[in-house]
C-alpha cells in the first residue's frame, strides 16, 4: 500500500511491546535509491525532557506502518541518535551483538 506524507505525519510511533515513543515527524530519503532511508520521530513532551526530542529510525527497524500507527523494534529506543546525523544501517541488526558504544 502507498501513502502520501500528509497521511503519515503525526501518527503515533510505538514499540513492539507497546511503549509509545512519539509521533512520525518526517522522512529521510535516499536520493540515489529513491526510497525512505530513515524516519524522524519526534518525542512526546514528557520524554523530550529526559531524552533527545527527535530520533532517527532506520527503515529496517520498522515492523509495520499504516495511516494509523507505526510499530518499531523495541531496541529502537536504545539506538536513538544523539548526534542527530544520518547513520548507515547496521548490517547485523537481525539479532547479533552490536557495538553501540556511547
Order of alpha helices (4+ residues) and beta strands (2+ residues): alpha-beta-beta-beta-alpha-beta-beta-beta
